[in-house]
Amino acid sequence: MPNQHVTPHPDGGWQVKGAGNEKATSRHNTQKEANAAATKIAKNQGTEVVIHRPNGQIRDKNSYGNDPYPPKG
């Protein structure tokens, strides 16, 4: 299952896109809405959400499955 990327949509707003996919899974007005949608998908698939800044740089990552470096404790 591909990781879910939250990126700016070329026509405005934000999109959720599976890694390697050409088309967006969903499109949203705000990054917050797109992040919520991506989180729901990632939790269902056991994958990761990768949140990008408006300039494309990665801002944050959240893992919801097979984390290679789980927290210790």
Jmol script that loads the backbone (N, CA, C; Angstrom):
load data "model"
ATOM      1  N   MET A   1       0.836  -1.182   0.000  1.00  0.00           N
ATOM      2  CA  MET A   1       0.000   0.000   0.000  1.00  0.00           C
ATOM      3  C   MET A   1       0.888   1.255   0.000  1.00  0.00           C
ATOM      4  N   PRO A   2       0.552   2.216  -0.832  1.00  0.00           N
ATOM      5  CA  PRO A   2       1.384   3.424  -0.891  1.00  0.00           C
ATOM      6  C   PRO A   2       1.120   4.380   0.274  1.00  0.00           C
ATOM      7  N   ASN A   3       2.167   5.108   0.638  1.00  0.00           N
ATOM      8  CA  ASN A   3       1.998   6.168   1.621  1.00  0.00           C
ATOM      9  C   ASN A   3       1.120   7.259   1.026  1.00  0.00           C
ATOM     10  N   GLN A   4       0.432   8.012   1.868  1.00  0.00           N
ATOM     11  CA  GLN A   4      -0.446   9.089   1.434  1.00  0.00           C
ATOM     12  C   GLN A   4       0.282  10.426   1.586  1.00  0.00           C
ATOM     13  N   HIS A   5       0.321  11.191   0.511  1.00  0.00           N
ATOM     14  CA  HIS A   5       1.005  12.484   0.524  1.00  0.00           C
ATOM     15  C   HIS A   5      -0.020  13.605   0.476  1.00  0.00           C
ATOM     16  N   VAL A   6       0.128  14.582   1.373  1.00  0.00           N
ATOM     17  CA  VAL A   6      -0.696  15.781   1.388  1.00  0.00           C
ATOM     18  C   VAL A   6       0.140  16.873   0.727  1.00  0.00           C
ATOM     19  N   THR A   7      -0.300  17.309  -0.464  1.00  0.00           N
ATOM     20  CA  THR A   7       0.470  18.276  -1.243  1.00  0.00           C
ATOM     21  C   THR A   7      -0.446  19.378  -1.782  1.00  0.00           C
ATOM     22  N   PRO A   8       0.139  20.518  -2.139  1.00  0.00           N
ATOM     23  CA  PRO A   8      -0.677  21.555  -2.770  1.00  0.00           C
ATOM     24  C   PRO A   8      -1.207  21.053  -4.112  1.00  0.00           C
ATOM     25  N   HIS A   9      -2.471  21.358  -4.424  1.00  0.00           N
ATOM     26  CA  HIS A   9      -3.040  20.989  -5.718  1.00  0.00           C
ATOM     27  C   HIS A   9      -2.677  22.077  -6.726  1.00  0.00           C
ATOM     28  N   PRO A  10      -2.310  21.696  -7.951  1.00  0.00           N
ATOM     29  CA  PRO A  10      -1.900  22.706  -8.943  1.00  0.00           C
ATOM     30  C   PRO A  10      -2.966  23.774  -9.221  1.00  0.00           C
ATOM     31  N   ASP A  11      -4.231  23.424  -9.052  1.00  0.00           N
ATOM     32  CA  ASP A  11      -5.318  24.368  -9.329  1.00  0.00           C
ATOM     33  C   ASP A  11      -5.821  25.073  -8.072  1.00  0.00           C
ATOM     34  N   GLY A  12      -5.102  24.935  -6.976  1.00  0.00           N
ATOM     35  CA  GLY A  12      -5.491  25.559  -5.720  1.00  0.00           C
ATOM     36  C   GLY A  12      -5.973  24.537  -4.713  1.00  0.00           C
ATOM     37  N   GLY A  13      -5.860  24.867  -3.453  1.00  0.00           N
ATOM     38  CA  GLY A  13      -6.252  23.941  -2.398  1.00  0.00           C
ATOM     39  C   GLY A  13      -5.186  22.879  -2.178  1.00  0.00           C
ATOM     40  N   TRP A  14      -5.595  21.793  -1.561  1.00  0.00           N
ATOM     41  CA  TRP A  14      -4.676  20.710  -1.201  1.00  0.00           C
ATOM     42  C   TRP A  14      -5.234  19.386  -1.684  1.00  0.00           C
ATOM     43  N   GLN A  15      -4.341  18.426  -1.915  1.00  0.00           N
ATOM     44  CA  GLN A  15      -4.767  17.117  -2.383  1.00  0.00           C
ATOM     45  C   GLN A  15      -4.132  16.012  -1.559  1.00  0.00           C
ATOM     46  N   VAL A  16      -4.798  14.859  -1.579  1.00  0.00           N
ATOM     47  CA  VAL A  16      -4.246  13.634  -1.009  1.00  0.00           C
ATOM     48  C   VAL A  16      -3.915  12.747  -2.196  1.00  0.00           C
ATOM     49  N   LYS A  17      -2.684  12.268  -2.219  1.00  0.00           N
ATOM     50  CA  LYS A  17      -2.227  11.482  -3.360  1.00  0.00           C
ATOM     51  C   LYS A  17      -1.435  10.293  -2.854  1.00  0.00           C
ATOM     52  N   GLY A  18      -1.796   9.098  -3.286  1.00  0.00           N
ATOM     53  CA  GLY A  18      -1.020   7.911  -2.953  1.00  0.00           C
ATOM     54  C   GLY A  18       0.323   7.973  -3.652  1.00  0.00           C
ATOM     55  N   ALA A  19       1.380   7.549  -2.983  1.00  0.00           N
ATOM     56  CA  ALA A  19       2.715   7.573  -3.577  1.00  0.00           C
ATOM     57  C   ALA A  19       2.706   6.827  -4.899  1.00  0.00           C
ATOM     58  N   GLY A  20       3.230   7.460  -5.941  1.00  0.00           N
ATOM     59  CA  GLY A  20       3.308   6.838  -7.253  1.00  0.00           C
ATOM     60  C   GLY A  20       2.060   7.018  -8.106  1.00  0.00           C
ATOM     61  N   ASN A  21       0.997   7.542  -7.538  1.00  0.00           N
ATOM     62  CA  ASN A  21      -0.230   7.751  -8.305  1.00  0.00           C
ATOM     63  C   ASN A  21      -0.153   9.062  -9.078  1.00  0.00           C
ATOM     64  N   GLU A  22      -0.723   9.065 -10.278  1.00  0.00           N
ATOM     65  CA  GLU A  22      -0.754  10.296 -11.063  1.00  0.00           C
ATOM     66  C   GLU A  22      -1.895  11.202 -10.627  1.00  0.00           C
ATOM     67  N   LYS A  23      -3.028  10.595 -10.284  1.00  0.00           N
ATOM     68  CA  LYS A  23      -4.201  11.382  -9.916  1.00  0.00           C
ATOM     69  C   LYS A  23      -4.369  11.445  -8.408  1.00  0.00           C
ATOM     70  N   ALA A  24      -4.938  12.547  -7.954  1.00  0.00           N
ATOM     71  CA  ALA A  24      -5.210  12.729  -6.532  1.00  0.00           C
ATOM     72  C   ALA A  24      -6.342  11.800  -6.097  1.00  0.00           C
ATOM     73  N   THR A  25      -6.242  11.281  -4.888  1.00  0.00           N
ATOM     74  CA  THR A  25      -7.315  10.483  -4.292  1.00  0.00           C
ATOM     75  C   THR A  25      -8.469  11.402  -3.911  1.00  0.00           C
ATOM     76  N   SER A  26      -8.135  12.586  -3.366  1.00  0.00           N
ATOM     77  CA  SER A  26      -9.155  13.565  -2.999  1.00  0.00           C
ATOM     78  C   SER A  26      -8.535  14.955  -2.996  1.00  0.00           C
ATOM     79  N   ARG A  27      -9.419  15.967  -3.094  1.00  0.00           N
ATOM     80  CA  ARG A  27      -8.977  17.364  -3.126  1.00  0.00           C
ATOM     81  C   ARG A  27      -9.748  18.147  -2.070  1.00  0.00           C
ATOM     82  N   HIS A  28      -9.057  19.091  -1.398  1.00  0.00           N
ATOM     83  CA  HIS A  28      -9.645  19.796  -0.259  1.00  0.00           C
ATOM     84  C   HIS A  28      -9.278  21.273  -0.300  1.00  0.00           C
ATOM     85  N   ASN A  29     -10.074  22.083   0.385  1.00  0.00           N
ATOM     86  CA  ASN A  29      -9.826  23.523   0.438  1.00  0.00           C
ATOM     87  C   ASN A  29      -8.641  23.877   1.327  1.00  0.00           C
ATOM     88  N   THR A  30      -8.447  23.108   2.402  1.00  0.00           N
ATOM     89  CA  THR A  30      -7.374  23.427   3.343  1.00  0.00           C
ATOM     90  C   THR A  30      -6.459  22.225   3.547  1.00  0.00           C
ATOM     91  N   GLN A  31      -5.247  22.511   4.022  1.00  0.00           N
ATOM     92  CA  GLN A  31      -4.301  21.443   4.327  1.00  0.00           C
ATOM     93  C   GLN A  31      -4.829  20.590   5.472  1.00  0.00           C
ATOM     94  N   LYS A  32      -5.503  21.220   6.418  1.00  0.00           N
ATOM     95  CA  LYS A  32      -6.056  20.499   7.574  1.00  0.00           C
ATOM     96  C   LYS A  32      -7.071  19.442   7.120  1.00  0.00           C
ATOM     97  N   GLU A  33      -7.961  19.816   6.192  1.00  0.00           N
ATOM     98  CA  GLU A  33      -8.948  18.864   5.672  1.00  0.00           C
ATOM     99  C   GLU A  33      -8.271  17.720   4.917  1.00  0.00           C
ATOM    100  N   ALA A  34      -7.272  18.061   4.109  1.00  0.00           N
ATOM    101  CA  ALA A  34      -6.548  17.035   3.356  1.00  0.00           C
ATOM    102  C   ALA A  34      -5.804  16.093   4.300  1.00  0.00           C
ATOM    103  N   ASN A  35      -5.220  16.641   5.359  1.00  0.00           N
ATOM    104  CA  ASN A  35      -4.499  15.825   6.333  1.00  0.00           C
ATOM    105  C   ASN A  35      -5.454  14.849   7.034  1.00  0.00           C
ATOM    106  N   ALA A  36      -6.649  15.323   7.370  1.00  0.00           N
ATOM    107  CA  ALA A  36      -7.634  14.449   8.021  1.00  0.00           C
ATOM    108  C   ALA A  36      -8.032  13.297   7.103  1.00  0.00           C
ATOM    109  N   ALA A  37      -8.231  13.598   5.818  1.00  0.00           N
ATOM    110  CA  ALA A  37      -8.597  12.556   4.858  1.00  0.00           C
ATOM    111  C   ALA A  37      -7.453  11.566   4.667  1.00  0.00           C
ATOM    112  N   ALA A  38      -6.231  12.072   4.559  1.00  0.00           N
ATOM    113  CA  ALA A  38      -5.064  11.205   4.380  1.00  0.00           C
ATOM    114  C   ALA A  38      -4.851  10.322   5.604  1.00  0.00           C
ATOM    115  N   THR A  39      -5.072  10.875   6.793  1.00  0.00           N
ATOM    116  CA  THR A  39      -4.913  10.106   8.029  1.00  0.00           C
ATOM    117  C   THR A  39      -5.907   8.949   8.070  1.00  0.00           C
ATOM    118  N   LYS A  40      -7.125   9.192   7.674  1.00  0.00           N
ATOM    119  CA  LYS A  40      -8.148   8.142   7.658  1.00  0.00           C
ATOM    120  C   LYS A  40      -7.739   7.005   6.718  1.00  0.00           C
ATOM    121  N   ILE A  41      -7.247   7.357   5.532  1.00  0.00           N
ATOM    122  CA  ILE A  41      -6.793   6.348   4.569  1.00  0.00           C
ATOM    123  C   ILE A  41      -5.607   5.576   5.135  1.00  0.00           C
ATOM    124  N   ALA A  42      -4.631   6.304   5.680  1.00  0.00           N
ATOM    125  CA  ALA A  42      -3.412   5.662   6.200  1.00  0.00           C
ATOM    126  C   ALA A  42      -3.721   4.719   7.355  1.00  0.00           C
ATOM    127  N   LYS A  43      -4.653   5.114   8.225  1.00  0.00           N
ATOM    128  CA  LYS A  43      -5.035   4.236   9.332  1.00  0.00           C
ATOM    129  C   LYS A  43      -5.679   2.960   8.810  1.00  0.00           C
ATOM    130  N   ASN A  44      -6.523   3.073   7.786  1.00  0.00           N
ATOM    131  CA  ASN A  44      -7.174   1.902   7.196  1.00  0.00           C
ATOM    132  C   ASN A  44      -6.163   0.982   6.519  1.00  0.00           C
ATOM    133  N   GLN A  45      -5.134   1.571   5.898  1.00  0.00           N
ATOM    134  CA  GLN A  45      -4.171   0.783   5.123  1.00  0.00           C
ATOM    135  C   GLN A  45      -2.921   0.417   5.917  1.00  0.00           C
ATOM    136  N   GLY A  46      -2.740   1.039   7.084  1.00  0.00           N
ATOM    137  CA  GLY A  46      -1.526   0.788   7.857  1.00  0.00           C
ATOM    138  C   GLY A  46      -0.306   1.381   7.188  1.00  0.00           C
ATOM    139  N   THR A  47      -0.452   2.592   6.639  1.00  0.00           N
ATOM    140  CA  THR A  47       0.656   3.243   5.943  1.00  0.00           C
ATOM    141  C   THR A  47       1.006   4.560   6.629  1.00  0.00           C
ATOM    142  N   GLU A  48       1.697   5.422   5.912  1.00  0.00           N
ATOM    143  CA  GLU A  48       2.201   6.667   6.479  1.00  0.00           C
ATOM    144  C   GLU A  48       1.603   7.877   5.758  1.00  0.00           C
ATOM    145  N   VAL A  49       1.410   8.962   6.489  1.00  0.00           N
ATOM    146  CA  VAL A  49       1.000  10.235   5.900  1.00  0.00           C
ATOM    147  C   VAL A  49       2.238  11.123   5.831  1.00  0.00           C
ATOM    148  N   VAL A  50       2.490  11.684   4.654  1.00  0.00           N
ATOM    149  CA  VAL A  50       3.606  12.601   4.462  1.00  0.00           C
ATOM    150  C   VAL A  50       3.000  13.965   4.117  1.00  0.00           C
ATOM    151  N   ILE A  51       3.209  14.944   5.001  1.00  0.00           N
ATOM    152  CA  ILE A  51       2.629  16.270   4.833  1.00  0.00           C
ATOM    153  C   ILE A  51       3.696  17.204   4.257  1.00  0.00           C
ATOM    154  N   HIS A  52       3.336  17.860   3.157  1.00  0.00           N
ATOM    155  CA  HIS A  52       4.271  18.755   2.484  1.00  0.00           C
ATOM    156  C   HIS A  52       3.920  20.216   2.758  1.00  0.00           C
ATOM    157  N   ARG A  53       4.921  21.067   2.670  1.00  0.00           N
ATOM    158  CA  ARG A  53       4.712  22.517   2.759  1.00  0.00           C
ATOM    159  C   ARG A  53       4.226  23.009   1.387  1.00  0.00           C
ATOM    160  N   PRO A  54       3.735  24.254   1.311  1.00  0.00           N
ATOM    161  CA  PRO A  54       3.312  24.792   0.012  1.00  0.00           C
ATOM    162  C   PRO A  54       4.405  24.756  -1.057  1.00  0.00           C
ATOM    163  N   ASN A  55       5.688  24.832  -0.643  1.00  0.00           N
ATOM    164  CA  ASN A  55       6.783  24.799  -1.616  1.00  0.00           C
ATOM    165  C   ASN A  55       7.215  23.379  -1.970  1.00  0.00           C
ATOM    166  N   GLY A  56       6.529  22.370  -1.412  1.00  0.00           N
ATOM    167  CA  GLY A  56       6.830  20.981  -1.752  1.00  0.00           C
ATOM    168  C   GLY A  56       7.720  20.255  -0.754  1.00  0.00           C
ATOM    169  N   GLN A  57       8.417  21.000   0.122  1.00  0.00           N
ATOM    170  CA  GLN A  57       9.272  20.354   1.120  1.00  0.00           C
ATOM    171  C   GLN A  57       8.409  19.555   2.098  1.00  0.00           C
ATOM    172  N   ILE A  58       8.970  18.467   2.605  1.00  0.00           N
ATOM    173  CA  ILE A  58       8.260  17.656   3.595  1.00  0.00           C
ATOM    174  C   ILE A  58       8.274  18.388   4.931  1.00  0.00           C
ATOM    175  N   ARG A  59       7.086  18.541   5.510  1.00  0.00           N
ATOM    176  CA  ARG A  59       6.926  19.233   6.791  1.00  0.00           C
ATOM    177  C   ARG A  59       6.849  18.252   7.942  1.00  0.00           C
ATOM    178  N   ASP A  60       6.164  17.116   7.715  1.00  0.00           N
ATOM    179  CA  ASP A  60       5.920  16.173   8.805  1.00  0.00           C
ATOM    180  C   ASP A  60       5.560  14.811   8.233  1.00  0.00           C
ATOM    181  N   LYS A  61       5.721  13.779   9.053  1.00  0.00           N
ATOM    182  CA  LYS A  61       5.319  12.418   8.692  1.00  0.00           C
ATOM    183  C   LYS A  61       4.648  11.781   9.899  1.00  0.00           C
ATOM    184  N   ASN A  62       3.598  11.023   9.650  1.00  0.00           N
ATOM    185  CA  ASN A  62       2.925  10.285  10.709  1.00  0.00           C
ATOM    186  C   ASN A  62       2.703   8.861  10.222  1.00  0.00           C
ATOM    187  N   SER A  63       3.151   7.896  11.002  1.00  0.00           N
ATOM    188  CA  SER A  63       3.037   6.493  10.621  1.00  0.00           C
ATOM    189  C   SER A  63       1.856   5.841  11.329  1.00  0.00           C
ATOM    190  N   TYR A  64       1.092   5.050  10.578  1.00  0.00           N
ATOM    191  CA  TYR A  64      -0.072   4.360  11.136  1.00  0.00           C
ATOM    192  C   TYR A  64      -0.024   2.873  10.859  1.00  0.00           C
ATOM    193  N   GLY A  65       1.175   2.306  10.842  1.00  0.00           N
ATOM    194  CA  GLY A  65       1.242   0.884  10.544  1.00  0.00           C
ATOM    195  C   GLY A  65       2.603   0.323  10.838  1.00  0.00           C
ATOM    196  N   ASN A  66       3.236  -0.184   9.805  1.00  0.00           N
ATOM    197  CA  ASN A  66       4.502  -0.885   9.941  1.00  0.00           C
ATOM    198  C   ASN A  66       5.655   0.103  10.093  1.00  0.00           C
ATOM    199  N   ASP A  67       5.741   0.719  11.240  1.00  0.00           N
ATOM    200  CA  ASP A  67       6.796   1.683  11.519  1.00  0.00           C
ATOM    201  C   ASP A  67       8.108   0.951  11.738  1.00  0.00           C
ATOM    202  N   PRO A  68       9.130   1.231  10.898  1.00  0.00           N
ATOM    203  CA  PRO A  68      10.404   0.522  11.090  1.00  0.00           C
ATOM    204  C   PRO A  68      11.122   0.930  12.364  1.00  0.00           C
ATOM    205  N   TYR A  69      10.760   2.075  12.949  1.00  0.00           N
ATOM    206  CA  TYR A  69      11.385   2.547  14.180  1.00  0.00           C
ATOM    207  C   TYR A  69      10.324   2.913  15.203  1.00  0.00           C
ATOM    208  N   PRO A  70       9.628   1.905  15.743  1.00  0.00           N
ATOM    209  CA  PRO A  70       8.579   2.208  16.730  1.00  0.00           C
ATOM    210  C   PRO A  70       9.159   2.818  17.990  1.00  0.00           C
ATOM    211  N   PRO A  71       8.368   3.637  18.690  1.00  0.00           N
ATOM    212  CA  PRO A  71       8.884   4.212  19.936  1.00  0.00           C
ATOM    213  C   PRO A  71       9.169   3.142  20.976  1.00  0.00           C
ATOM    214  N   LYS A  72      10.208   3.367  21.768  1.00  0.00           N
ATOM    215  CA  LYS A  72      10.562   2.397  22.817  1.00  0.00           C
ATOM    216  C   LYS A  72       9.972   2.873  24.140  1.00  0.00           C
ATOM    217  N   GLY A  73       9.575   1.904  24.920  1.00  0.00           N
ATOM    218  CA  GLY A  73       9.091   2.296  26.216  1.00  0.00           C
ATOM    219  C   GLY A  73       7.996   1.476  26.625  1.00  0.00           C
TER     220      GLY A  73
END
end "model"
wireframe off; spacefill off
backbone 0.3
color backbone group
